[in-house]
Structures are given as structure tokens and as C-alpha cells.
Amino acid sequence: MIRIGFMAGMLIAGVATNSVAATPAEIDARFKQALAEAGAGRPDSAIRSLRLLVTETAAPRIKLELARLLLRTGDNAGALALFRQVYLEKATPQKVRRNILPFIEQAELRVLRIRYGARIITDSNPSKVGEGGTVYFNGIPLEYQPPARKEVSYGIEPWFSAEKLWQNGYLTKLQLSARLFEDDDLRAGHLQLAVGKQITILPGLFVQANLDTGIARPNSYVLPTIESWKRFRLSDTAGAGLGGQAGYMFSREADVSGPFRRAYVFGDWTFQPNATVFGKLSAETLNSRNDYYSYVSTKVDFGINFSVADIQLTPQVSWKQTRFAEYSPFWGNRRRDATVRPEIALSAERLEWNGIRPEVSVFYEKRSSNVGIYDYDQFGGYVNLRKLF
């Protein structure tokens, strides 16, 4: 018995002594073999091989291929964990991260992506009113005072969203939010339902039906629309797209109701390993029953996202010009507004507490109008606490 135990111990020791880590060439050969198995229609065998390789090496490409196979075979949670692991690695280049994001989004949507949170707000002028002024009617000066006061207010914006990608390829979205201030006139609610689908015969083309509802004083509305957009991959570091939206606005104030249309183009470019610029140009029009509310508006959004010591910084600016159709006898011309809004947001993917991630944002918004009573400016900011599943 002693001899048998001694020989068994020697055998085990010999195996342990003679075992060596696989060389890079051997790992590469086994990796190619796993890919060949996947290409030959044997995903289960390929997954077993890749899982074993993942325990032997930390190479991101092996984790990514395993995650893609898991996503293809329906293990969405397992795929999502691997995609996120590679995405959050410090050494992962930005252009690789941008290629991972669509897979993360697809895995989240297949599981059921739920997000919720709350914005803690401070706003110097939440009702967006001016200082008042003088208007002339038939040469008679009339003093105008805004219906609300300009003052610093504090509030909260709870929000919730749920998105699900179904087996038939349809994507459903539900978004709810509210804006709660002590002043009842500043309170508002928003609901959006959407059902979309990618058109398989034209890769990158999406069609979506939307129902957008806003509840506020005095102008609540319901806006059903049909929207379509297409994305184009220009390179590994750049993308662009274009889209359009059309519908009919039903407003509580009947004169505002009318056909609504919007067109837009967008794009982004990763020009440094951890820096991406993005932009969007849009134009929209509302043909109200009363031309007094009809307008044509163009808007430009531009920003950059970059990271410094694991902190994500996103400075951006938007500029919007709105031209109204109706000539007004009060100020003797057609109203034209220009609104500019610079904003900066800070966040950290690694900063998390019980699944809650904070984001801090500050902004300044100013509207200049050829009709002085519509001028306003406001300064504000919020802390957004969000939770992802």
C-alpha cells in the first residue's frame, strides 16, 4: 500500500512537473481551430474550446469571439458579461470599444434592458421667461409681463425606460419621465412608446412607429409619428447616418395642432484612442391650424467625448434657430428666435454603488429673439442617478 501510494504520488508529481503553459503559437492554432468549428456549424464544440482558452490566456480577441458565439446561441447574459469585461479594460482602444457597443446593446436588449433613475435639478429659470417689455399695437405702447416669475427653483426628474428585442426582430421601447417642482405650473410628464424593426433586405435601415405624449400646463399634446433612419459605417473609427420623421400633433390648444415633420443627419468619428467627436443636424416644421404657431426650425448639435483618468467628459453645444410663419401686428414682423445651449457632463463607468451610477451635468441656455419679450436665459444643472440591469 505504501509502495502504491508512493508511485501514485510520483506519477502525479511527474505530470505536474512536466505540464507547461501553452505557447502563443499553440494558443493561436487552437483559437483558429475553434473558429473553424464555429464556421462548420459546431458552435457547442467551439464554445467549449474557447472557454478553455479563456482560462489560459487573457487575450481580449478570444473573449470577444466567445461572447459573439454565446450571443449567437442565445446565452445573452453570458455574452453581455464578456463584452462588458473587455469594454471596461483600461487597455482596450476606443475604436475597439465603439465596435463592441452594438453587441453590448444587442445583448442587453435581448435580455430586457431596464434603466431608471432620477435627476436632482437646480434651474435659475425653469419656466423660460424673459424680463418683460413693451409691445406696440397700432402705435400704442403696451407693457408686457411674463406669466411666470424668473427665480431659482429646485426639483426632481424621475425617469424609467424598458427596451426589449423580441425573437421576431421587433424592438419595443417604453420611456416615462416627470418634472416635479414645488410650483404646480412647472410640473410636467412625458411618455413615449415605440415599436421598431431593422429592415433585413437593407442592412442598417430601421423603421419605427412612435407615440409621444407630453402633459404640462397649458400645452399638453399627443404626437404619433413614423420614423426611419439608416446608419452607414464609413470606417473602423467613423460612422454616419440620416433619417426622417413625420406625424400629426394633437394639442390641447387646438390652434397648435397640425402636421409635423423632421429630417436629420448625424455622425461620429473617433480621432484619438479615447476621444470621439459627434454631431447632428436637424430641421423640423409644424404647420399649425393657426399660422401664429407654425414654424420652421433648424438645429445643430456638436460635442466631444473623451476620458481622463477613468472620468468621462462630454462637453457639447447646441444651436437652434426658429422662424415663425405669421406676421404679427403687435411687433410688426415675423418672430425669429435663436437659442444656444452649452453643456458639460461628467461620469465614470467604474464609479458605481449597488448598481447605481452618477452623472453630473451643468448647462447655460440663452434665447435671443427679434421680439424682446421672448428673450430669456437660464443656468442650471443636475445630478443624474441611474441604475442599469
KOLVOZA-898959 format. One record per residue (C-alpha): residue number from 0; x, y, z; residue in three letters. Coordinates in Angstrom, 2 decimals. Layout:
<sites>
(site NUM; (X; Y; Z); "ALA"),
...
</sites>
This chain:
<sites>
(site 0; (0.00; 0.00; 0.00); "MET"),
(site 1; (2.87; 2.29; 0.83); "ILE"),
(site 2; (4.54; 1.46; -2.49); "ARG"),
(site 3; (1.34; 2.06; -4.47); "ILE"),
(site 4; (0.78; 5.39; -2.72); "GLY"),
(site 5; (4.42; 6.37; -3.34); "PHE"),
(site 6; (4.21; 5.53; -7.07); "MET"),
(site 7; (0.89; 7.33; -7.44); "ALA"),
(site 8; (2.39; 10.38; -5.78); "GLY"),
(site 9; (5.39; 10.23; -8.10); "MET"),
(site 10; (3.09; 9.93; -11.13); "LEU"),
(site 11; (1.04; 12.98; -10.09); "ILE"),
(site 12; (4.19; 14.95; -9.31); "ALA"),
(site 13; (5.63; 13.99; -12.67); "GLY"),
(site 14; (2.55; 15.17; -14.51); "VAL"),
(site 15; (2.57; 18.44; -12.59); "ALA"),
(site 16; (6.27; 18.89; -13.21); "THR"),
(site 17; (6.11; 18.13; -16.91); "ASN"),
(site 18; (2.98; 20.30; -17.61); "SER"),
(site 19; (3.86; 23.67; -19.16); "VAL"),
(site 20; (1.78; 26.63; -20.25); "ALA"),
(site 21; (0.71; 26.65; -23.86); "ALA"),
(site 22; (2.87; 28.76; -26.14); "THR"),
(site 23; (1.37; 31.71; -28.07); "PRO"),
(site 24; (1.65; 29.67; -31.26); "ALA"),
(site 25; (-0.29; 26.77; -29.73); "GLU"),
(site 26; (-2.97; 29.12; -28.40); "ILE"),
(site 27; (-3.26; 30.75; -31.82); "ASP"),
(site 28; (-3.63; 27.36; -33.50); "ALA"),
(site 29; (-6.32; 26.25; -31.05); "ARG"),
(site 30; (-8.09; 29.59; -31.49); "PHE"),
(site 31; (-8.18; 29.15; -35.26); "LYS"),
(site 32; (-9.43; 25.61; -34.82); "GLN"),
(site 33; (-12.30; 26.88; -32.61); "ALA"),
(site 34; (-13.23; 29.45; -35.24); "LEU"),
(site 35; (-13.19; 26.73; -37.89); "ALA"),
(site 36; (-15.55; 24.63; -35.74); "GLU"),
(site 37; (-17.90; 27.56; -35.40); "ALA"),
(site 38; (-17.79; 28.17; -39.15); "GLY"),
(site 39; (-18.51; 24.49; -39.79); "ALA"),
(site 40; (-21.74; 24.65; -37.77); "GLY"),
(site 41; (-20.43; 23.20; -34.49); "ARG"),
(site 42; (-20.90; 26.16; -32.09); "PRO"),
(site 43; (-21.10; 24.00; -28.95); "ASP"),
(site 44; (-17.69; 22.49; -29.60); "SER"),
(site 45; (-16.25; 25.91; -30.46); "ALA"),
(site 46; (-17.65; 27.39; -27.23); "ILE"),
(site 47; (-16.04; 24.61; -25.14); "ARG"),
(site 48; (-12.69; 25.23; -26.83); "SER"),
(site 49; (-12.89; 28.99; -26.38); "LEU"),
(site 50; (-13.94; 28.69; -22.73); "ARG"),
(site 51; (-10.83; 26.60; -22.09); "LEU"),
(site 52; (-8.65; 29.14; -23.88); "LEU"),
(site 53; (-10.11; 31.97; -21.81); "VAL"),
(site 54; (-8.87; 30.22; -18.64); "THR"),
(site 55; (-5.36; 30.01; -20.11); "GLU"),
(site 56; (-4.96; 33.50; -21.57); "THR"),
(site 57; (-6.40; 36.96; -21.06); "ALA"),
(site 58; (-6.35; 37.81; -24.78); "ALA"),
(site 59; (-9.35; 40.09; -25.50); "PRO"),
(site 60; (-9.90; 38.68; -29.00); "ARG"),
(site 61; (-10.66; 35.23; -27.54); "ILE"),
(site 62; (-13.16; 36.68; -25.06); "LYS"),
(site 63; (-14.82; 38.68; -27.83); "LEU"),
(site 64; (-15.18; 35.67; -30.14); "GLU"),
(site 65; (-16.58; 33.61; -27.27); "LEU"),
(site 66; (-19.03; 36.41; -26.46); "ALA"),
(site 67; (-20.18; 36.58; -30.10); "ARG"),
(site 68; (-20.77; 32.83; -30.16); "LEU"),
(site 69; (-22.70; 32.95; -26.87); "LEU"),
(site 70; (-24.85; 35.75; -28.27); "LEU"),
(site 71; (-25.49; 33.75; -31.43); "ARG"),
(site 72; (-26.53; 30.66; -29.47); "THR"),
(site 73; (-28.83; 32.52; -27.07); "GLY"),
(site 74; (-26.68; 32.87; -23.94); "ASP"),
(site 75; (-27.29; 36.62; -23.83); "ASN"),
(site 76; (-26.32; 37.13; -20.18); "ALA"),
(site 77; (-23.01; 35.28; -20.63); "GLY"),
(site 78; (-22.23; 37.24; -23.78); "ALA"),
(site 79; (-23.07; 40.54; -22.10); "LEU"),
(site 80; (-20.72; 39.82; -19.17); "ALA"),
(site 81; (-17.79; 39.13; -21.51); "LEU"),
(site 82; (-18.47; 42.14; -23.75); "PHE"),
(site 83; (-18.62; 44.43; -20.73); "ARG"),
(site 84; (-15.44; 42.93; -19.28); "GLN"),
(site 85; (-13.43; 43.71; -22.42); "VAL"),
(site 86; (-15.09; 47.11; -22.86); "TYR"),
(site 87; (-14.10; 48.23; -19.33); "LEU"),
(site 88; (-10.48; 47.12; -19.62); "GLU"),
(site 89; (-8.17; 50.15; -19.49); "LYS"),
(site 90; (-6.03; 48.80; -22.34); "ALA"),
(site 91; (-8.97; 48.43; -24.75); "THR"),
(site 92; (-8.62; 51.06; -27.52); "PRO"),
(site 93; (-11.52; 53.40; -28.17); "GLN"),
(site 94; (-12.09; 52.14; -31.69); "LYS"),
(site 95; (-12.43; 48.59; -30.32); "VAL"),
(site 96; (-14.88; 49.86; -27.72); "ARG"),
(site 97; (-17.05; 51.51; -30.34); "ARG"),
(site 98; (-17.18; 48.19; -32.22); "ASN"),
(site 99; (-18.17; 46.38; -29.00); "ILE"),
(site 100; (-21.01; 48.78; -28.15); "LEU"),
(site 101; (-23.51; 47.44; -30.74); "PRO"),
(site 102; (-23.01; 43.92; -29.35); "PHE"),
(site 103; (-23.49; 45.14; -25.77); "ILE"),
(site 104; (-26.67; 46.91; -26.83); "GLU"),
(site 105; (-27.98; 43.83; -28.66); "GLN"),
(site 106; (-27.27; 41.56; -25.69); "ALA"),
(site 107; (-28.94; 43.98; -23.26); "GLU"),
(site 108; (-32.00; 44.34; -25.45); "LEU"),
(site 109; (-32.42; 40.59; -25.87); "ARG"),
(site 110; (-32.38; 40.12; -22.10); "VAL"),
(site 111; (-34.66; 43.17; -21.42); "LEU"),
(site 112; (-32.83; 46.39; -20.78); "ARG"),
(site 113; (-34.31; 48.29; -17.85); "ILE"),
(site 114; (-32.97; 51.64; -16.72); "ARG"),
(site 115; (-34.31; 54.02; -14.14); "TYR"),
(site 116; (-33.11; 56.92; -12.08); "GLY"),
(site 117; (-33.73; 60.46; -11.00); "ALA"),
(site 118; (-32.28; 63.85; -11.80); "ARG"),
(site 119; (-31.85; 66.30; -8.95); "ILE"),
(site 120; (-32.27; 69.68; -10.63); "ILE"),
(site 121; (-31.41; 73.27; -9.94); "THR"),
(site 122; (-32.61; 75.81; -12.51); "ASP"),
(site 123; (-32.42; 79.59; -12.47); "SER"),
(site 124; (-35.36; 79.99; -14.89); "ASN"),
(site 125; (-37.32; 76.74; -15.33); "PRO"),
(site 126; (-40.31; 78.42; -16.99); "SER"),
(site 127; (-38.01; 80.08; -19.57); "LYS"),
(site 128; (-39.48; 83.55; -19.21); "VAL"),
(site 129; (-37.96; 86.90; -20.06); "GLY"),
(site 130; (-37.83; 90.12; -18.12); "GLU"),
(site 131; (-40.92; 91.59; -19.79); "GLY"),
(site 132; (-41.00; 94.59; -22.08); "GLY"),
(site 133; (-43.07; 96.91; -24.23); "THR"),
(site 134; (-45.07; 95.96; -27.32); "VAL"),
(site 135; (-46.80; 98.37; -29.67); "TYR"),
(site 136; (-50.28; 97.88; -31.08); "PHE"),
(site 137; (-51.39; 100.46; -33.64); "ASN"),
(site 138; (-48.69; 102.74; -32.27); "GLY"),
(site 139; (-49.91; 102.40; -28.68); "ILE"),
(site 140; (-47.25; 101.12; -26.21); "PRO"),
(site 141; (-48.41; 98.24; -24.03); "LEU"),
(site 142; (-46.41; 96.86; -21.11); "GLU"),
(site 143; (-45.98; 93.09; -21.16); "TYR"),
(site 144; (-45.10; 90.99; -18.12); "GLN"),
(site 145; (-44.35; 87.26; -18.36); "PRO"),
(site 146; (-46.97; 84.96; -16.82); "PRO"),
(site 147; (-44.37; 83.32; -14.54); "ALA"),
(site 148; (-41.62; 84.66; -12.34); "ARG"),
(site 149; (-37.92; 84.25; -13.06); "LYS"),
(site 150; (-36.40; 82.64; -9.97); "GLU"),
(site 151; (-34.13; 79.81; -8.90); "VAL"),
(site 152; (-36.05; 76.56; -8.40); "SER"),
(site 153; (-35.15; 73.07; -7.27); "TYR"),
(site 154; (-36.84; 69.92; -8.40); "GLY"),
(site 155; (-36.52; 66.28; -9.32); "ILE"),
(site 156; (-36.97; 64.35; -12.55); "GLU"),
(site 157; (-37.69; 60.63; -12.03); "PRO"),
(site 158; (-37.43; 58.54; -15.21); "TRP"),
(site 159; (-37.81; 54.93; -16.32); "PHE"),
(site 160; (-37.16; 53.07; -19.57); "SER"),
(site 161; (-37.61; 49.46; -20.69); "ALA"),
(site 162; (-36.48; 48.02; -24.03); "GLU"),
(site 163; (-36.86; 44.51; -25.40); "LYS"),
(site 164; (-35.69; 42.90; -28.63); "LEU"),
(site 165; (-38.07; 40.03; -29.46); "TRP"),
(site 166; (-37.36; 36.83; -31.38); "GLN"),
(site 167; (-39.27; 38.15; -34.40); "ASN"),
(site 168; (-36.84; 41.07; -34.66); "GLY"),
(site 169; (-39.16; 43.79; -33.32); "TYR"),
(site 170; (-37.77; 46.21; -30.74); "LEU"),
(site 171; (-40.22; 47.74; -28.25); "THR"),
(site 172; (-39.44; 50.78; -26.09); "LYS"),
(site 173; (-41.19; 52.43; -23.17); "LEU"),
(site 174; (-39.93; 55.68; -21.65); "GLN"),
(site 175; (-41.54; 57.58; -18.78); "LEU"),
(site 176; (-40.36; 60.76; -17.09); "SER"),
(site 177; (-41.71; 63.55; -14.93); "ALA"),
(site 178; (-40.54; 67.02; -13.98); "ARG"),
(site 179; (-41.55; 67.89; -10.43); "LEU"),
(site 180; (-41.21; 71.35; -8.91); "PHE"),
(site 181; (-42.88; 72.94; -5.92); "GLU"),
(site 182; (-44.72; 75.26; -8.33); "ASP"),
(site 183; (-47.58; 73.31; -9.94); "ASP"),
(site 184; (-47.27; 75.29; -13.18); "ASP"),
(site 185; (-43.76; 73.90; -13.73); "LEU"),
(site 186; (-44.73; 70.25; -13.37); "ARG"),
(site 187; (-44.76; 68.11; -16.48); "ALA"),
(site 188; (-44.87; 64.49; -17.58); "GLY"),
(site 189; (-43.69; 62.67; -20.66); "HIS"),
(site 190; (-44.41; 59.23; -22.12); "LEU"),
(site 191; (-43.01; 57.62; -25.25); "GLN"),
(site 192; (-43.92; 54.27; -26.78); "LEU"),
(site 193; (-42.10; 52.92; -29.82); "ALA"),
(site 194; (-42.02; 49.75; -31.92); "VAL"),
(site 195; (-39.19; 49.42; -34.42); "GLY"),
(site 196; (-37.55; 46.88; -36.68); "LYS"),
(site 197; (-34.45; 46.63; -38.80); "GLN"),
(site 198; (-35.19; 46.01; -42.48); "ILE"),
(site 199; (-33.23; 42.87; -43.31); "THR"),
(site 200; (-33.01; 43.45; -47.05); "ILE"),
(site 201; (-31.29; 46.81; -46.42); "LEU"),
(site 202; (-28.73; 46.43; -43.61); "PRO"),
(site 203; (-28.63; 49.41; -41.29); "GLY"),
(site 204; (-32.12; 50.64; -42.21); "LEU"),
(site 205; (-34.60; 50.96; -39.33); "PHE"),
(site 206; (-38.31; 51.79; -39.29); "VAL"),
(site 207; (-40.11; 52.80; -36.10); "GLN"),
(site 208; (-43.61; 53.85; -35.03); "ALA"),
(site 209; (-43.65; 56.34; -32.15); "ASN"),
(site 210; (-46.28; 57.72; -29.79); "LEU"),
(site 211; (-45.00; 60.76; -27.93); "ASP"),
(site 212; (-47.15; 62.32; -25.20); "THR"),
(site 213; (-46.48; 65.42; -23.11); "GLY"),
(site 214; (-48.57; 66.56; -20.14); "ILE"),
(site 215; (-47.99; 70.10; -18.94); "ALA"),
(site 216; (-49.71; 73.40; -18.34); "ARG"),
(site 217; (-51.04; 74.74; -20.60); "PRO"),
(site 218; (-49.96; 72.80; -23.69); "ASN"),
(site 219; (-50.37; 69.04; -23.39); "SER"),
(site 220; (-50.07; 67.11; -26.63); "TYR"),
(site 221; (-50.05; 63.71; -28.34); "VAL"),
(site 222; (-47.72; 63.19; -31.30); "LEU"),
(site 223; (-47.89; 59.90; -33.26); "PRO"),
(site 224; (-45.14; 59.60; -35.89); "THR"),
(site 225; (-43.45; 57.19; -38.27); "ILE"),
(site 226; (-39.66; 57.39; -38.29); "GLU"),
(site 227; (-36.97; 55.80; -40.45); "SER"),
(site 228; (-33.19; 56.09; -40.38); "TRP"),
(site 229; (-30.14; 54.39; -41.86); "LYS"),
(site 230; (-26.64; 54.06; -40.48); "ARG"),
(site 231; (-23.51; 53.91; -42.61); "PHE"),
(site 232; (-20.17; 52.56; -41.44); "ARG"),
(site 233; (-17.51; 54.75; -43.02); "LEU"),
(site 234; (-14.53; 53.07; -41.35); "SER"),
(site 235; (-13.50; 51.39; -38.09); "ASP"),
(site 236; (-13.42; 54.84; -36.48); "THR"),
(site 237; (-16.21; 56.75; -38.22); "ALA"),
(site 238; (-19.94; 56.40; -38.89); "GLY"),
(site 239; (-22.77; 58.49; -40.25); "ALA"),
(site 240; (-26.50; 58.29; -40.83); "GLY"),
(site 241; (-29.62; 60.04; -41.95); "LEU"),
(site 242; (-33.28; 59.83; -41.06); "GLY"),
(site 243; (-36.71; 61.35; -41.18); "GLY"),
(site 244; (-39.87; 61.54; -39.08); "GLN"),
(site 245; (-43.44; 62.56; -39.91); "ALA"),
(site 246; (-46.68; 62.69; -37.96); "GLY"),
(site 247; (-49.52; 64.84; -36.68); "TYR"),
(site 248; (-49.54; 66.77; -33.41); "MET"),
(site 249; (-52.79; 66.83; -31.43); "PHE"),
(site 250; (-52.51; 69.66; -28.92); "SER"),
(site 251; (-54.76; 70.60; -26.03); "ARG"),
(site 252; (-54.73; 74.08; -27.52); "GLU"),
(site 253; (-56.40; 73.23; -30.83); "ALA"),
(site 254; (-54.75; 76.06; -32.77); "ASP"),
(site 255; (-51.32; 74.45; -32.22); "VAL"),
(site 256; (-52.36; 71.11; -33.75); "SER"),
(site 257; (-51.07; 70.22; -37.19); "GLY"),
(site 258; (-48.70; 68.12; -39.36); "PRO"),
(site 259; (-45.17; 67.67; -38.01); "PHE"),
(site 260; (-42.05; 66.71; -39.99); "ARG"),
(site 261; (-38.38; 66.33; -39.12); "ARG"),
(site 262; (-35.27; 65.35; -41.10); "ALA"),
(site 263; (-31.77; 64.82; -39.70); "TYR"),
(site 264; (-28.22; 63.65; -40.39); "VAL"),
(site 265; (-25.73; 62.51; -37.78); "PHE"),
(site 266; (-22.19; 61.20; -37.46); "GLY"),
(site 267; (-19.26; 60.47; -35.17); "ASP"),
(site 268; (-15.52; 60.00; -35.52); "TRP"),
(site 269; (-13.01; 58.51; -33.06); "THR"),
(site 270; (-9.89; 60.51; -33.87); "PHE"),
(site 271; (-7.88; 59.50; -30.79); "GLN"),
(site 272; (-7.81; 56.24; -28.80); "PRO"),
(site 273; (-10.06; 57.77; -26.11); "ASN"),
(site 274; (-11.71; 60.69; -27.88); "ALA"),
(site 275; (-14.78; 60.81; -30.14); "THR"),
(site 276; (-16.46; 63.79; -31.76); "VAL"),
(site 277; (-20.15; 63.60; -32.67); "PHE"),
(site 278; (-22.69; 65.84; -34.30); "GLY"),
(site 279; (-26.25; 66.08; -35.58); "LYS"),
(site 280; (-28.00; 68.47; -37.93); "LEU"),
(site 281; (-31.81; 68.51; -37.96); "SER"),
(site 282; (-34.63; 70.53; -39.43); "ALA"),
(site 283; (-38.30; 70.38; -38.44); "GLU"),
(site 284; (-41.55; 72.12; -39.21); "THR"),
(site 285; (-45.01; 72.35; -37.67); "LEU"),
(site 286; (-47.92; 73.54; -39.82); "ASN"),
(site 287; (-50.42; 74.51; -37.15); "SER"),
(site 288; (-54.10; 75.19; -37.73); "ARG"),
(site 289; (-53.35; 78.77; -36.71); "ASN"),
(site 290; (-50.32; 80.09; -38.59); "ASP"),
(site 291; (-49.38; 82.04; -35.49); "TYR"),
(site 292; (-47.90; 78.79; -34.11); "TYR"),
(site 293; (-46.44; 77.45; -37.38); "SER"),
(site 294; (-42.66; 77.42; -37.58); "TYR"),
(site 295; (-39.56; 76.10; -39.34); "VAL"),
(site 296; (-36.63; 75.24; -37.09); "SER"),
(site 297; (-33.04; 74.12; -37.73); "THR"),
(site 298; (-30.75; 72.77; -35.04); "LYS"),
(site 299; (-27.05; 71.86; -34.84); "VAL"),
(site 300; (-25.62; 69.70; -32.05); "ASP"),
(site 301; (-21.87; 69.18; -31.70); "PHE"),
(site 302; (-19.76; 67.63; -28.96); "GLY"),
(site 303; (-16.80; 65.53; -27.96); "ILE"),
(site 304; (-16.48; 62.62; -25.55); "ASN"),
(site 305; (-13.12; 61.83; -24.02); "PHE"),
(site 306; (-11.74; 60.20; -20.89); "SER"),
(site 307; (-9.19; 61.43; -18.37); "VAL"),
(site 308; (-8.15; 59.09; -15.55); "ALA"),
(site 309; (-11.33; 56.97; -15.95); "ASP"),
(site 310; (-13.55; 60.08; -15.94); "ILE"),
(site 311; (-15.74; 60.59; -19.00); "GLN"),
(site 312; (-16.10; 64.23; -20.03); "LEU"),
(site 313; (-18.67; 65.29; -22.63); "THR"),
(site 314; (-18.73; 68.99; -23.49); "PRO"),
(site 315; (-21.29; 69.84; -26.15); "GLN"),
(site 316; (-23.16; 72.77; -27.60); "VAL"),
(site 317; (-26.44; 73.09; -29.49); "SER"),
(site 318; (-27.65; 75.99; -31.59); "TRP"),
(site 319; (-31.25; 76.31; -32.77); "LYS"),
(site 320; (-32.94; 78.86; -35.00); "GLN"),
(site 321; (-36.74; 79.08; -35.27); "THR"),
(site 322; (-38.70; 81.17; -37.73); "ARG"),
(site 323; (-42.44; 81.62; -37.29); "PHE"),
(site 324; (-44.76; 81.94; -40.28); "ALA"),
(site 325; (-47.30; 84.52; -39.14); "GLU"),
(site 326; (-46.73; 88.26; -39.47); "TYR"),
(site 327; (-47.81; 89.81; -36.14); "SER"),
(site 328; (-49.41; 93.25; -35.84); "PRO"),
(site 329; (-48.06; 93.58; -32.29); "PHE"),
(site 330; (-44.38; 93.77; -33.22); "TRP"),
(site 331; (-44.68; 94.45; -36.93); "GLY"),
(site 332; (-42.71; 91.48; -38.30); "ASN"),
(site 333; (-42.31; 87.72; -38.17); "ARG"),
(site 334; (-40.80; 86.37; -34.99); "ARG"),
(site 335; (-37.32; 84.80; -35.22); "ARG"),
(site 336; (-35.58; 83.08; -32.29); "ASP"),
(site 337; (-32.03; 81.80; -31.85); "ALA"),
(site 338; (-31.22; 79.54; -28.89); "THR"),
(site 339; (-27.76; 78.40; -27.81); "VAL"),
(site 340; (-27.06; 75.85; -25.08); "ARG"),
(site 341; (-23.52; 74.86; -23.99); "PRO"),
(site 342; (-23.37; 71.92; -21.60); "GLU"),
(site 343; (-20.79; 69.64; -20.00); "ILE"),
(site 344; (-21.39; 66.23; -18.42); "ALA"),
(site 345; (-19.08; 64.15; -16.22); "LEU"),
(site 346; (-19.44; 60.45; -15.49); "SER"),
(site 347; (-17.36; 57.39; -14.63); "ALA"),
(site 348; (-18.17; 53.84; -15.74); "GLU"),
(site 349; (-16.24; 52.41; -12.80); "ARG"),
(site 350; (-17.92; 54.65; -10.23); "LEU"),
(site 351; (-20.85; 52.54; -9.07); "GLU"),
(site 352; (-22.70; 51.85; -5.84); "TRP"),
(site 353; (-25.17; 48.95; -5.73); "ASN"),
(site 354; (-25.56; 49.24; -9.50); "GLY"),
(site 355; (-26.23; 52.99; -9.34); "ILE"),
(site 356; (-24.04; 55.24; -11.48); "ARG"),
(site 357; (-23.95; 59.03; -11.07); "PRO"),
(site 358; (-23.63; 61.64; -13.79); "GLU"),
(site 359; (-23.19; 65.38; -13.20); "VAL"),
(site 360; (-24.14; 67.99; -15.80); "SER"),
(site 361; (-24.25; 71.78; -15.91); "VAL"),
(site 362; (-25.64; 73.98; -18.69); "PHE"),
(site 363; (-26.39; 77.52; -19.75); "TYR"),
(site 364; (-29.19; 78.32; -22.21); "GLU"),
(site 365; (-29.96; 81.63; -23.85); "LYS"),
(site 366; (-32.62; 82.56; -26.39); "ARG"),
(site 367; (-32.35; 85.78; -28.42); "SER"),
(site 368; (-35.40; 86.95; -30.36); "SER"),
(site 369; (-36.21; 89.86; -32.63); "ASN"),
(site 370; (-39.20; 90.25; -30.29); "VAL"),
(site 371; (-37.63; 91.20; -26.98); "GLY"),
(site 372; (-40.32; 89.74; -24.75); "ILE"),
(site 373; (-39.28; 86.23; -25.86); "TYR"),
(site 374; (-35.64; 86.65; -24.78); "ASP"),
(site 375; (-34.57; 84.55; -21.82); "TYR"),
(site 376; (-31.52; 82.96; -20.24); "ASP"),
(site 377; (-31.12; 80.27; -17.64); "GLN"),
(site 378; (-28.35; 78.46; -15.81); "PHE"),
(site 379; (-28.81; 75.05; -14.30); "GLY"),
(site 380; (-27.50; 71.61; -13.62); "GLY"),
(site 381; (-28.42; 68.20; -12.36); "TYR"),
(site 382; (-27.09; 65.09; -10.73); "VAL"),
(site 383; (-28.47; 62.07; -12.53); "ASN"),
(site 384; (-28.53; 58.81; -10.55); "LEU"),
(site 385; (-29.25; 55.89; -12.83); "ARG"),
(site 386; (-29.42; 52.16; -12.40); "LYS"),
(site 387; (-28.85; 49.64; -15.18); "LEU"),
(site 388; (-29.75; 45.97; -15.35); "PHE"),
</sites>
